[in-house]
Amino acid sequence: MEIIKIENLSKSYSSLKRKNNVLALDNVSLSVERGKIFGLLGQNGAGKTTLVKILLGLTHPTEGRFSLFGDSTNNYKNKKRIGYLPENHRFPNFLTAYQVLYYLGLLSELNYDGLKRKIFEALELVGLKGVEKKKVKTFSKGMMQRLGIAQAIIHNPDLIFLDEPTDGIDPIGRKEIRDILVRLKNENKTIFLNSHILSEVELITDNVAILHQGKLIKQGSISDLTAIENEYRITTDSELDTFLSKSDFVNFQLKKLNGFTYVLSGTDEDGLNKFVDLLRLNGITIKELIKQKLSLEEIFISLIKDLDKVK
């Protein structure tokens, strides 16, 4: 089921400094399935925050439409099913972690009698068990991010928007937050993630979309976006050099990386299977066969550079 569906969405702002309006989003269409972690990527000013604000009802699109939970109306009841962690969130320094969640829980109209239990459940989930009486002014950046996630999930939402949840956090803290997001996904929560830390996004997201200057330039699953077509890394138990001159291998491009590891390119899956059969016929054991891929960061940089060259 599509939790989020966006169709031809555009947003422009009037500007006193410019003659023309500023186009923040330009004809964006995408969808997010239930129980998935979706990553929205882009440089500063790409339109990511504008898109999230539209979905949250904080601003309105100029053109196009969207639906949440299959409902295209701005139904206030759907807001109760949404959690939100804004970037650079702040809580009053004089409040304790428990008090922050208590007041925000009341704002979410949680039942007073069950609120205490929900607070401790949320704190335990995000790794803040035992610090509920500490004031937030004593919290590290990582602890503040965890508390921010806790307030976003205190009311048990179905859809969670997270804006830069691992920004400014050390590697251990990022790993712990990734684990939290995976746990939420396993509970069939849908997570819409904004982040510029592409290595983090690649580790946990199911699908991503890349925005550039308000336009959607690429979207798909991580595996589809990062895979290099018709290129494989193969490791065997012996050298392949002596077989490269054989006529059977003429249609393959084989490049040695190191040791008994090679890159095979220029062939489709049928050709790959024939290549594997030939190796076996020659008594060569295949230890590893992996489809080559680029990192999400490499894909992102390449796309942006190519678009900038066109200008």
BADOZA-461560 format. One record per residue: x, y, z of N, C-alpha, C in turn; residue number from 1; residue in one letter. Coordinates in Angstrom, 3 decimals, m for minus. Layout:
! BADOZA-461560
n.xx|n.yy|n.zz|ca.xx|ca.yy|ca.zz|c.xx|c.yy|c.zz|n|res
X|Y|Z|X|Y|Z|X|Y|Z|NUM|A
...
! end
This chain:
! BADOZA-461560
n.xx|n.yy|n.zz|ca.xx|ca.yy|ca.zz|c.xx|c.yy|c.zz|n|res
0.844|m1.203|0.000|0.000|0.000|0.000|0.874|1.246|0.000|1|M
0.484|2.258|m0.787|1.212|3.518|m0.830|0.779|4.416|0.326|2|E
1.697|4.676|1.245|1.420|5.584|2.357|1.489|7.035|1.884|3|I
2.449|7.305|1.001|2.600|8.650|0.422|2.540|8.527|m1.093|4|I
1.735|9.370|m1.719|1.698|9.433|m3.171|1.701|10.898|m3.597|5|K
2.688|11.272|m4.379|2.860|12.652|m4.814|2.775|12.689|m6.333|6|I
1.950|13.595|m6.864|1.747|13.670|m8.306|1.930|15.096|m8.800|7|E
2.952|15.286|m9.619|3.186|16.564|m10.319|3.154|17.761|m9.371|8|N
3.859|17.636|m8.276|3.843|18.670|m7.239|4.846|19.780|m7.555|9|L
4.375|21.007|m7.495|5.243|22.176|m7.700|4.952|23.194|m6.609|10|S
5.987|23.955|m6.264|5.832|25.010|m5.262|6.726|26.185|m5.648|11|K
6.116|27.361|m5.765|6.885|28.573|m6.062|6.630|29.614|m4.987|12|S
7.653|30.405|m4.732|7.564|31.484|m3.744|7.809|32.815|m4.446|13|Y
7.076|33.817|m4.031|7.338|35.154|m4.561|8.571|35.719|m3.872|14|S
9.309|36.556|m4.591|10.546|37.111|m4.054|10.612|38.608|m4.333|15|S
10.936|39.367|m3.285|11.073|40.814|m3.446|12.364|41.175|m4.163|16|L
13.367|40.275|m4.093|14.675|40.553|m4.683|14.747|40.137|m6.146|17|K
13.808|39.299|m6.572|13.832|38.815|m7.948|12.531|39.187|m8.676|18|R
12.646|39.353|m9.983|11.459|39.644|m10.774|10.560|38.422|m10.886|19|K
11.178|37.247|m11.014|10.418|36.011|m11.157|10.295|35.297|m9.813|20|N
9.275|34.477|m9.696|9.104|33.671|m8.493|10.209|32.629|m8.367|21|N
10.469|32.222|m7.137|11.450|31.177|m6.878|10.735|29.832|m6.914|22|V
11.184|28.946|m7.799|10.563|27.627|m7.944|11.293|26.637|m7.043|23|L
10.670|26.299|m5.916|11.301|25.395|m4.955|11.118|23.933|m5.327|24|A
9.964|23.603|m5.913|9.686|22.248|m6.403|9.117|22.334|m7.806|25|L
9.568|21.438|m8.669|9.176|21.507|m10.073|8.669|20.150|m10.560|26|D
7.332|19.976|m10.515|6.685|18.804|m11.102|7.233|17.483|m10.533|27|N
7.203|17.358|m9.224|7.747|16.172|m8.541|6.663|15.112|m8.365|28|V
6.998|13.875|m8.726|6.091|12.739|m8.532|6.876|11.577|m7.928|29|S
6.352|11.006|m6.853|6.976|9.838|m6.241|5.983|9.191|m5.290|30|L
6.321|7.986|m4.829|5.462|7.290|m3.878|6.314|6.538|m2.875|31|S
5.740|6.292|m1.701|6.421|5.577|m0.620|5.493|4.470|m0.126|32|V
6.019|3.252|m0.080|5.231|2.107|0.344|5.246|1.943|1.864|33|E
4.205|1.323|2.380|4.097|1.043|3.809|5.253|0.142|4.276|34|R
5.756|0.427|5.472|6.776|m0.416|6.073|8.157|m0.291|5.457|35|G
8.412|0.800|4.715|9.700|1.018|4.067|10.403|2.226|4.666|36|K
11.722|2.242|4.511|12.501|3.432|4.852|12.862|4.116|3.536|37|I
12.361|5.326|3.368|12.530|6.076|2.126|13.471|7.243|2.371|38|F
14.470|7.398|1.517|15.432|8.482|1.670|15.259|9.549|0.613|39|G
15.138|10.802|1.043|15.071|11.946|0.131|16.409|12.675|0.199|40|L
17.095|12.735|m0.938|18.452|13.268|m0.986|18.517|14.528|m1.826|41|L
19.482|15.349|m1.507|19.675|16.561|m2.301|20.571|17.542|m1.577|42|G
21.153|18.449|m2.333|21.987|19.492|m1.731|21.116|20.486|m0.965|43|Q
21.763|21.351|m0.210|21.030|22.427|0.455|20.319|23.275|m0.600|44|N
19.032|23.528|m0.374|18.263|24.307|m1.327|17.653|23.494|m2.452|45|G
17.762|22.167|m2.358|17.228|21.307|m3.428|15.713|21.219|m3.396|46|A
15.110|21.519|m2.244|13.656|21.446|m2.123|13.169|20.371|m1.167|47|G
14.087|19.713|m0.462|13.713|18.613|0.436|12.797|19.087|1.560|48|K
13.195|20.152|2.245|12.405|20.643|3.371|11.048|21.165|2.909|49|T
11.027|21.821|1.756|9.752|22.307|1.206|8.798|21.149|0.969|50|T
9.307|20.064|0.422|8.461|18.902|0.151|7.893|18.331|1.443|51|L
8.733|18.206|2.458|8.266|17.670|3.742|7.229|18.596|4.366|52|V
7.441|19.900|4.284|6.480|20.855|4.849|5.119|20.751|4.159|53|K
5.136|20.503|2.867|3.865|20.325|2.150|3.157|19.073|2.642|54|I
3.896|17.983|2.792|3.304|16.729|3.249|2.774|16.843|4.675|55|L
3.424|17.681|5.491|2.987|17.886|6.871|1.854|18.905|6.976|56|L
1.535|19.578|5.882|0.477|20.574|5.913|0.926|21.927|6.423|57|G
2.242|22.147|6.497|2.766|23.419|6.992|2.805|24.485|5.905|58|L
2.758|24.055|4.661|2.638|24.972|3.532|1.857|24.232|2.443|59|T
1.460|24.958|1.411|0.601|24.369|0.387|1.291|24.394|m0.971|60|H
1.048|23.381|m1.794|1.666|23.360|m3.126|1.031|24.395|m4.040|61|P
1.798|24.842|m5.009|1.274|25.744|m6.024|0.480|24.967|m7.069|62|T
1.010|23.791|m7.414|0.337|22.913|m8.361|0.539|21.461|m7.926|63|E
m0.279|20.582|m8.477|m0.145|19.165|m8.191|m0.928|18.744|m6.954|64|G
m0.779|17.486|m6.602|m1.520|16.965|m5.455|m0.736|15.842|m4.788|65|R
m1.170|15.492|m3.583|m0.552|14.382|m2.869|m1.593|13.751|m1.965|66|F
m1.320|12.534|m1.537|m2.204|11.854|m0.596|m1.368|11.162|0.467|67|S
m1.920|11.086|1.684|m1.316|10.354|2.798|m2.311|9.302|3.264|68|L
m1.856|8.070|3.391|m2.722|6.959|3.804|m3.907|6.798|2.858|69|F
m3.699|7.143|1.594|m4.761|7.025|0.606|m5.779|8.140|0.633|70|G
m5.572|9.164|1.464|m6.510|10.274|1.630|m5.900|11.541|1.044|71|D
m6.537|12.103|0.040|m6.017|13.302|m0.617|m6.475|14.591|0.047|72|S
m7.320|14.490|1.066|m7.766|15.687|1.782|m6.815|15.989|2.926|73|T
m6.825|17.208|3.377|m5.977|17.603|4.510|m6.689|17.244|5.816|74|N
m6.873|15.948|6.028|m7.640|15.435|7.160|m6.814|15.533|8.444|75|N
m7.319|16.276|9.419|m6.559|16.458|10.656|m6.350|15.146|11.397|76|Y
m7.234|14.171|11.169|m7.092|12.883|11.840|m5.827|12.151|11.394|77|K
m5.407|12.420|10.162|m4.174|11.796|9.671|m2.942|12.324|10.390|78|N
m3.034|13.567|10.917|m1.893|14.148|11.621|m1.534|13.330|12.867|79|K
m2.542|12.687|13.467|m2.274|11.864|14.641|m1.482|10.609|14.303|80|K
m1.450|10.285|13.028|m0.732|9.082|12.576|0.676|9.417|12.094|81|R
1.090|10.687|12.298|2.385|11.149|11.792|3.282|11.594|12.938|82|I
4.555|11.212|12.877|5.574|11.714|13.793|6.584|12.535|13.015|83|G
7.192|13.538|13.666|8.091|14.444|12.937|9.258|14.859|13.817|84|Y
10.453|14.668|13.291|11.672|15.166|13.917|12.271|16.225|12.998|85|L
12.131|17.513|13.350|12.714|18.563|12.500|14.227|18.642|12.681|86|P
14.874|19.246|11.716|16.310|19.477|11.846|16.554|20.569|12.894|87|E
17.626|20.413|13.662|18.004|21.400|14.683|16.861|21.678|15.662|88|N
16.206|20.623|16.105|15.121|20.787|17.073|15.667|21.258|18.421|89|H
14.819|21.918|19.189|15.217|22.436|20.495|14.119|22.147|21.518|90|R
14.552|21.815|22.739|13.632|21.645|23.854|14.062|22.593|24.968|91|F
13.133|23.071|25.800|13.501|23.956|26.911|14.562|23.318|27.804|92|P
15.638|24.043|28.055|16.776|23.494|28.815|16.429|23.089|30.243|93|N
15.408|23.728|30.818|15.100|23.458|32.221|14.236|22.206|32.396|94|F
13.778|21.606|31.302|12.957|20.399|31.389|13.821|19.148|31.410|95|L
13.325|18.115|32.066|13.974|16.809|32.016|13.467|16.063|30.783|96|T
14.125|14.967|30.462|13.694|14.157|29.323|12.255|13.675|29.524|97|A
11.951|13.276|30.747|10.595|12.802|31.054|9.581|13.921|30.836|98|Y
9.905|15.138|31.291|8.974|16.254|31.169|8.735|16.639|29.708|99|Q
9.800|16.581|28.895|9.647|16.870|27.462|8.632|15.925|26.835|100|V
8.802|14.636|27.087|7.905|13.648|26.499|6.512|13.721|27.114|101|L
6.449|14.110|28.367|5.149|14.237|29.044|4.313|15.327|28.379|102|Y
4.903|16.514|28.209|4.148|17.625|27.637|3.820|17.381|26.163|103|Y
4.772|16.826|25.425|4.506|16.555|24.016|3.510|15.415|23.859|104|L
3.519|14.484|24.798|2.529|13.416|24.787|1.132|13.957|25.014|105|G
0.998|14.915|25.917|m0.303|15.539|26.146|m0.770|16.310|24.914|106|L
0.176|16.970|24.223|m0.183|17.679|22.999|m0.680|16.716|21.919|107|L
m0.191|15.469|21.988|m0.643|14.440|21.041|m1.931|13.775|21.496|108|S
m2.501|14.308|22.580|m3.778|13.821|23.115|m3.704|12.362|23.574|109|E
m2.544|11.997|24.131|m2.421|10.652|24.679|m3.179|10.554|25.992|110|L
m3.666|9.387|26.276|m4.380|9.141|27.522|m3.452|9.355|28.713|111|N
m3.898|10.160|29.663|m3.061|10.520|30.811|m2.589|9.281|31.577|112|Y
m3.449|8.320|31.767|m3.118|7.147|32.565|m2.049|6.281|31.911|113|D
m2.046|6.209|30.589|m1.075|5.357|29.903|0.163|6.093|29.438|114|G
0.227|7.401|29.684|1.319|8.212|29.164|2.656|7.847|29.800|115|L
2.668|7.607|31.097|3.916|7.270|31.778|4.544|6.029|31.174|116|K
3.737|5.020|30.933|4.251|3.775|30.343|4.816|4.039|28.955|117|R
4.123|4.859|28.153|4.589|5.154|26.806|5.907|5.931|26.822|118|K
6.054|6.814|27.811|7.294|7.585|27.930|8.477|6.657|28.166|119|I
8.341|5.732|29.104|9.443|4.830|29.410|9.710|3.860|28.260|120|F
8.671|3.465|27.541|8.858|2.595|26.384|9.644|3.316|25.295|121|E
9.308|4.597|25.062|9.997|5.378|24.036|11.454|5.626|24.426|122|A
11.687|5.948|25.692|13.059|6.186|26.162|13.911|4.932|26.045|123|L
13.313|3.790|26.352|14.065|2.536|26.248|14.380|2.218|24.788|124|E
13.420|2.460|23.908|13.624|2.169|22.497|14.785|2.977|21.917|125|L
14.904|4.237|22.312|15.946|5.094|21.740|17.235|5.086|22.556|126|V
17.313|4.232|23.562|18.546|4.096|24.330|18.761|5.158|25.389|127|G
17.679|5.722|25.920|17.790|6.747|26.965|17.208|6.267|28.295|128|L
17.065|4.976|28.452|16.554|4.452|29.704|17.504|4.813|30.847|129|K
16.951|5.344|31.931|17.750|5.711|33.098|18.140|7.174|33.158|130|G
17.848|7.955|32.107|18.209|9.374|32.120|16.962|10.256|32.096|131|V
15.809|9.662|32.417|14.561|10.420|32.318|14.510|11.619|33.255|132|E
15.289|11.610|34.351|15.262|12.715|35.302|16.332|13.766|35.018|133|K
17.169|13.533|34.017|18.216|14.491|33.681|17.649|15.607|32.804|134|K
18.133|16.824|33.040|17.682|17.957|32.247|18.342|17.926|30.870|135|K
17.603|18.376|29.876|18.100|18.271|28.513|19.312|19.164|28.267|136|V
19.535|20.157|29.129|20.709|21.008|28.948|22.008|20.246|29.185|137|K
21.912|19.084|29.826|23.099|18.257|30.059|23.302|17.219|28.955|138|T
22.398|17.159|27.997|22.445|16.126|26.960|23.481|16.446|25.882|139|F
24.123|15.401|25.386|25.000|15.531|24.231|24.145|15.640|22.968|140|S
24.809|15.910|21.838|24.108|16.005|20.560|23.395|14.688|20.238|141|K
24.084|13.579|20.477|23.490|12.278|20.213|22.275|12.005|21.080|142|G
22.355|12.386|22.355|21.222|12.182|23.266|20.042|13.054|22.860|143|M
20.337|14.274|22.394|19.255|15.159|21.951|18.556|14.579|20.718|144|M
19.344|13.973|19.831|18.736|13.364|18.646|17.849|12.189|19.044|145|Q
18.312|11.395|20.007|17.504|10.260|20.468|16.206|10.742|21.122|146|R
16.319|11.798|21.910|15.128|12.352|22.546|14.171|12.897|21.483|147|L
14.740|13.488|20.422|13.915|13.978|19.331|13.158|12.852|18.641|148|G
13.822|11.729|18.461|13.151|10.567|17.872|12.074|10.052|18.819|149|I
12.383|10.052|20.121|11.405|9.590|21.114|10.128|10.419|21.059|150|A
10.255|11.754|20.945|9.053|12.594|20.881|8.299|12.375|19.578|151|Q
9.034|11.962|18.523|8.374|11.733|17.242|7.572|10.434|17.225|152|A
7.908|9.510|18.147|7.232|8.203|18.136|6.395|7.958|19.389|153|I
6.326|8.934|20.302|5.647|8.741|21.589|4.180|8.351|21.406|154|I
3.550|8.823|20.324|2.126|8.559|20.098|1.899|7.388|19.133|155|H
2.973|6.607|18.899|2.885|5.395|18.068|2.372|5.697|16.659|156|N
3.056|6.590|15.925|2.585|6.962|14.586|2.870|5.861|13.557|157|P
2.153|5.909|12.458|2.378|4.976|11.355|3.414|5.497|10.364|158|D
3.524|6.825|10.272|4.441|7.472|9.333|5.317|8.447|10.102|159|L
6.639|8.334|9.908|7.577|9.153|10.679|8.492|9.914|9.722|160|I
8.482|11.244|9.833|9.375|12.094|9.055|10.578|12.473|9.920|161|F
11.780|12.209|9.412|13.003|12.509|10.153|13.909|13.373|9.281|162|L
14.201|14.569|9.763|15.038|15.511|9.011|16.442|15.511|9.610|163|D
17.396|14.937|8.888|18.799|14.841|9.307|18.933|14.230|10.717|164|E
18.449|13.023|10.935|18.478|12.443|12.283|19.869|12.093|12.801|165|P
20.867|11.953|11.909|22.212|11.585|12.371|23.214|12.716|12.180|166|T
22.739|13.913|11.890|23.633|15.043|11.659|24.402|15.400|12.932|167|D
25.728|15.503|12.821|26.555|15.909|13.955|26.791|14.847|14.997|168|G
26.466|13.602|14.679|26.619|12.518|15.649|27.827|11.662|15.272|169|I
28.538|11.149|16.272|29.702|10.316|16.023|29.286|8.970|15.431|170|D
30.246|8.211|14.865|29.914|6.936|14.188|29.144|5.944|15.051|171|P
29.489|5.848|16.332|28.770|4.915|17.205|27.320|5.365|17.379|172|I
27.139|6.670|17.569|25.787|7.201|17.708|24.956|7.000|16.451|173|G
25.591|7.167|15.270|24.867|6.958|14.012|24.434|5.506|13.873|174|R
25.322|4.596|14.289|24.966|3.172|14.226|23.775|2.873|15.138|175|K
23.769|3.462|16.320|22.668|3.221|17.260|21.348|3.768|16.716|176|E
21.397|4.931|16.064|20.175|5.500|15.490|19.708|4.668|14.294|177|I
20.651|4.171|13.501|20.264|3.271|12.408|19.529|2.049|12.941|178|R
20.031|1.511|14.041|19.386|0.339|14.643|17.964|0.674|15.104|179|D
17.776|1.879|15.630|16.440|2.311|16.059|15.491|2.361|14.867|180|I
15.964|2.916|13.764|15.118|3.044|12.572|14.760|1.670|12.003|181|L
15.694|0.749|12.043|15.408|m0.601|11.561|14.370|m1.277|12.458|182|V
14.469|m1.050|13.770|13.469|m1.605|14.689|12.083|m1.044|14.392|183|R
12.018|0.249|14.122|10.734|0.867|13.787|10.177|0.306|12.480|184|L
11.051|0.106|11.510|10.623|m0.494|10.252|10.071|m1.900|10.484|185|K
10.736|m2.660|11.352|10.280|m4.024|11.643|8.919|m4.040|12.342|186|N
8.537|m2.902|12.913|7.208|m2.761|13.506|6.200|m2.244|12.477|187|E
6.588|m2.279|11.206|5.754|m1.862|10.072|5.519|m0.355|10.025|188|N
6.430|0.412|10.640|6.368|1.861|10.511|6.974|2.272|9.169|189|K
6.469|3.351|8.605|7.025|3.908|7.380|7.851|5.127|7.754|190|T
9.084|5.181|7.261|10.000|6.260|7.643|10.425|7.038|6.407|191|I
10.209|8.341|6.463|10.600|9.255|5.390|11.792|10.054|5.902|192|F
12.949|9.809|5.304|14.212|10.288|5.859|14.860|11.319|4.954|193|L
15.144|12.500|5.504|15.954|13.505|4.817|17.372|13.429|5.366|194|N
18.364|13.338|4.487|19.732|13.305|4.994|20.710|13.675|3.896|195|S
21.824|14.295|4.299|22.906|14.551|3.354|24.065|13.596|3.586|196|H
23.960|12.723|4.604|25.006|11.723|4.870|24.661|10.478|4.052|197|I
25.127|10.439|2.823|24.684|9.430|1.868|25.096|8.018|2.273|198|L
26.247|7.889|2.929|26.675|6.559|3.358|25.707|5.971|4.377|199|S
25.112|6.833|5.199|24.125|6.371|6.171|22.837|5.957|5.471|200|E
22.403|6.773|4.521|21.176|6.484|3.789|21.285|5.143|3.062|201|V
22.442|4.914|2.475|22.645|3.685|1.708|22.520|2.442|2.572|202|E
22.874|2.551|3.840|22.877|1.397|4.727|21.476|0.957|5.151|203|L
20.521|1.883|5.211|19.231|1.520|5.813|18.009|1.734|4.935|204|I
18.120|2.530|3.874|16.918|2.836|3.091|16.603|1.723|2.085|205|T
15.321|1.586|1.798|14.877|0.655|0.761|14.842|1.345|m0.600|206|D
14.373|2.579|m0.601|14.269|3.362|m1.839|14.699|4.792|m1.570|207|N
15.188|5.449|m2.613|15.604|6.848|m2.478|15.124|7.652|m3.678|208|V
15.045|8.954|m3.469|14.783|9.898|m4.554|15.788|11.038|m4.412|209|A
16.291|11.514|m5.534|17.284|12.585|m5.525|16.676|13.838|m6.145|210|I
16.674|14.914|m5.365|16.194|16.214|m5.833|17.378|17.107|m6.167|211|L
17.229|17.884|m7.243|18.251|18.866|m7.599|17.546|20.096|m8.134|212|H
17.704|21.208|m7.405|17.071|22.475|m7.775|15.576|22.307|m8.020|213|Q
14.958|21.540|m7.122|13.513|21.372|m7.157|13.001|20.277|m8.063|214|G
13.879|19.667|m8.863|13.456|18.631|m9.796|13.884|17.252|m9.308|215|K
13.031|16.278|m9.540|13.358|14.897|m9.220|14.186|14.337|m10.373|216|L
15.453|13.996|m10.107|16.335|13.559|m11.193|16.586|12.057|m11.188|217|I
16.296|11.384|m10.073|16.512|9.938|m10.016|15.757|9.367|m8.835|218|K
15.183|8.174|m9.017|14.569|7.483|m7.904|14.581|5.987|m8.177|219|Q
14.528|5.222|m7.098|14.531|3.772|m7.231|15.093|3.113|m5.993|220|G
15.244|1.798|m6.053|15.815|1.066|m4.931|17.326|1.280|m4.896|221|S
17.916|1.099|m3.734|19.366|1.250|m3.591|20.096|0.290|m4.518|222|I
19.639|m0.949|m4.576|20.323|m1.951|m5.405|20.268|m1.584|m6.882|223|S
19.120|m1.063|m7.331|18.989|m0.696|m8.747|19.830|0.528|m9.099|224|D
19.863|1.502|m8.210|20.581|2.740|m8.505|22.091|2.553|m8.496|225|L
22.587|1.701|m7.612|24.034|1.576|m7.449|24.657|0.481|m8.315|226|T
23.838|m0.410|m8.874|24.380|m1.513|m9.670|24.961|m0.998|m10.989|227|A
26.085|m1.571|m11.385|26.696|m1.263|m12.683|26.240|m2.333|m13.664|228|I
25.617|m1.929|m14.735|25.036|m2.880|m15.673|26.109|m3.747|m16.328|229|E
25.858|m5.055|m16.320|26.707|m6.027|m17.014|28.170|m5.982|m16.587|230|N
28.401|m5.814|m15.299|29.764|m5.840|m14.785|29.796|m6.612|m13.469|231|E
30.731|m7.559|m13.354|30.783|m8.461|m12.204|32.226|m8.604|m11.712|232|Y
32.358|m8.790|m10.422|33.665|m9.115|m9.836|33.686|m10.599|m9.518|233|R
34.698|m11.286|m9.990|34.774|m12.730|m9.823|36.123|m13.127|m9.228|234|I
36.079|m13.976|m8.219|37.289|m14.493|m7.581|37.326|m16.004|m7.746|235|T
38.452|m16.509|m8.230|38.600|m17.941|m8.477|39.726|m18.514|m7.623|236|T
39.994|m19.814|m7.804|41.057|m20.465|m7.028|42.369|m20.522|m7.792|237|D
42.399|m19.944|m8.996|43.630|m19.978|m9.791|43.621|m18.857|m10.821|238|S
44.767|m18.680|m11.490|44.882|m17.641|m12.513|43.982|m17.954|m13.710|239|E
43.455|m16.897|m14.335|42.658|m17.060|m15.548|43.429|m16.632|m16.796|240|L
44.643|m16.122|m16.600|45.410|m15.552|m17.703|45.593|m16.528|m18.853|241|D
45.844|m17.787|m18.544|46.127|m18.762|m19.594|44.908|m19.060|m20.455|242|T
43.696|m18.730|m19.944|42.484|m19.008|m20.691|42.002|m17.806|m21.518|243|F
42.604|m16.651|m21.287|42.114|m15.445|m21.936|42.307|m15.460|m23.451|244|L
43.297|m16.199|m23.919|43.588|m16.239|m25.348|42.703|m17.220|m26.108|245|S
41.937|m18.025|m25.383|41.083|m19.005|m26.049|39.918|m18.316|m26.761|246|K
39.516|m18.895|m27.874|38.454|m18.285|m28.680|37.146|m18.174|m27.930|247|S
36.904|m19.101|m26.985|35.650|m19.083|m26.226|35.506|m17.827|m25.388|248|D
36.629|m17.162|m25.111|36.608|m16.009|m24.209|36.642|m14.677|m24.961|249|F
36.596|m14.746|m26.286|36.762|m13.530|m27.078|35.682|m12.491|m26.776|250|V
34.457|m12.938|m26.513|33.338|m12.015|m26.321|33.286|m11.391|m24.926|251|N
34.227|m11.726|m24.064|34.228|m11.200|m22.702|35.385|m10.222|m22.498|252|F
35.125|m9.229|m21.678|36.185|m8.306|m21.263|36.547|m8.632|m19.825|253|Q
37.763|m9.101|m19.650|38.199|m9.552|m18.331|39.428|m8.750|m17.911|254|L
39.305|m8.092|m16.760|40.405|m7.270|m16.253|40.822|m7.778|m14.879|255|K
42.120|m7.977|m14.708|42.616|m8.479|m13.430|42.717|m7.340|m12.426|256|K
42.163|m7.576|m11.222|42.280|m6.591|m10.145|43.490|m6.886|m9.284|257|L
43.501|m8.064|m8.676|44.632|m8.508|m7.861|44.470|m9.994|m7.569|258|N
45.593|m10.680|m7.398|45.534|m12.099|m7.078|44.728|m12.866|m8.101|259|G
43.681|m13.548|m7.610|42.791|m14.307|m8.477|41.432|m13.625|m8.634|260|F
41.421|m12.312|m8.491|40.181|m11.540|m8.599|40.186|m10.722|m9.882|261|T
39.075|m10.796|m10.627|38.949|m10.151|m11.919|37.623|m9.400|m12.005|262|Y
37.559|m8.454|m12.948|36.310|m7.786|m13.279|35.885|m8.248|m14.663|263|V
34.687|m8.791|m14.737|34.124|m9.272|m15.997|33.086|m8.270|m16.472|264|L
33.205|m7.794|m17.699|32.254|m6.817|m18.222|31.927|m7.136|m19.670|265|S
30.931|m6.427|m20.195|30.559|m6.595|m21.589|29.709|m7.806|m21.874|266|G
28.985|m8.294|m20.860|28.148|m9.464|m21.089|26.869|m9.372|m20.274|267|T
25.787|m9.960|m20.783|24.537|m9.998|m20.040|24.497|m11.252|m19.176|268|D
23.356|m11.537|m18.551|23.263|m12.681|m17.644|23.476|m14.007|m18.378|269|E
22.989|m14.114|m19.607|23.209|m15.342|m20.374|24.698|m15.545|m20.641|270|D
25.367|m14.457|m21.012|26.801|m14.545|m21.247|27.567|m14.882|m19.984|271|G
27.098|m14.329|m18.844|27.742|m14.628|m17.568|27.643|m16.117|m17.253|272|L
26.476|m16.690|m17.471|26.299|m18.122|m17.205|27.202|m18.970|m18.098|273|N
27.368|m18.567|m19.359|28.261|m19.295|m20.259|29.705|m19.192|m19.782|274|K
30.068|m18.007|m19.298|31.425|m17.800|m18.785|31.681|m18.700|m17.573|275|F
30.716|m18.760|m16.673|30.837|m19.610|m15.496|30.966|m21.080|m15.900|276|V
30.174|m21.499|m16.878|30.247|m22.890|m17.354|31.623|m23.208|m17.919|277|D
32.201|m22.235|m18.662|33.522|m22.449|m19.243|34.587|m22.607|m18.170|278|L
34.485|m21.813|m17.127|35.444|m21.933|m16.029|35.354|m23.310|m15.382|279|L
34.161|m23.757|m15.159|33.976|m25.060|m14.526|34.484|m26.191|m15.405|280|R
34.249|m26.074|m16.716|34.748|m27.091|m17.639|36.271|m27.179|m17.617|281|L
36.893|m26.046|m17.288|38.352|m26.018|m17.217|38.867|m26.296|m15.812|282|N
37.966|m26.770|m14.948|38.379|m27.169|m13.603|38.689|m26.019|m12.669|283|G
38.143|m24.816|m12.959|38.397|m23.641|m12.116|37.225|m23.431|m11.170|284|I
37.521|m23.303|m9.887|36.494|m23.098|m8.870|36.235|m21.614|m8.661|285|T
34.966|m21.248|m8.645|34.572|m19.850|m8.395|34.326|m19.679|m6.901|286|I
35.095|m18.815|m6.269|34.937|m18.570|m4.838|33.954|m17.445|m4.545|287|K
33.868|m16.493|m5.459|32.975|m15.348|m5.233|32.584|m14.742|m6.563|288|E
31.319|m14.379|m6.689|30.813|m13.718|m7.884|29.827|m12.648|m7.440|289|L
30.182|m11.386|m7.650|29.378|m10.267|m7.151|29.149|m9.259|m8.272|290|I
27.915|m8.795|m8.383|27.609|m7.734|m9.345|28.254|m6.441|m8.874|291|K
28.995|m5.809|m9.732|29.690|m4.584|m9.374|28.698|m3.449|m9.125|292|Q
29.042|m2.548|m8.218|28.188|m1.405|m7.960|29.008|m0.201|m7.521|293|K
28.419|0.961|m7.676|28.985|2.200|m7.178|28.336|2.521|m5.840|294|L
28.942|3.393|m5.072|28.307|3.839|m3.835|27.230|4.860|m4.178|295|S
26.294|5.039|m3.273|25.238|6.029|m3.479|25.843|7.423|m3.606|296|L
26.899|7.676|m2.865|27.564|8.970|m2.936|28.165|9.208|m4.322|297|E
28.773|8.171|m4.915|29.336|8.297|m6.257|28.245|8.570|m7.287|298|E
27.110|7.864|m7.143|25.984|8.084|m8.054|25.484|9.520|m7.932|299|I
25.322|9.983|m6.707|24.800|11.325|m6.442|25.714|12.391|m7.047|300|F
27.008|12.296|m6.778|27.960|13.296|m7.274|28.000|13.289|m8.797|301|I
27.974|12.106|m9.394|28.011|11.996|m10.851|26.783|12.651|m11.489|302|S
25.602|12.412|m10.915|24.377|13.003|m11.452|24.409|14.528|m11.381|303|L
24.833|15.044|m10.226|24.866|16.498|m10.040|25.872|17.148|m10.985|304|I
27.047|16.531|m11.122|28.068|17.089|m12.014|27.598|17.093|m13.464|305|K
26.941|16.005|m13.874|26.447|15.931|m15.251|25.402|17.017|m15.521|306|D
24.523|17.271|m14.543|23.502|18.301|m14.716|24.121|19.691|m14.758|307|L
25.145|19.916|m13.925|25.801|21.222|m13.898|26.555|21.506|m15.194|308|D
27.046|20.435|m15.857|27.764|20.628|m17.128|26.824|21.083|m18.232|309|K
25.556|20.651|m18.138|24.567|20.976|m19.168|24.250|22.470|m19.186|310|V
24.386|23.101|m18.010|24.017|24.525|m17.907|24.888|25.411|m18.771|311|K
! end
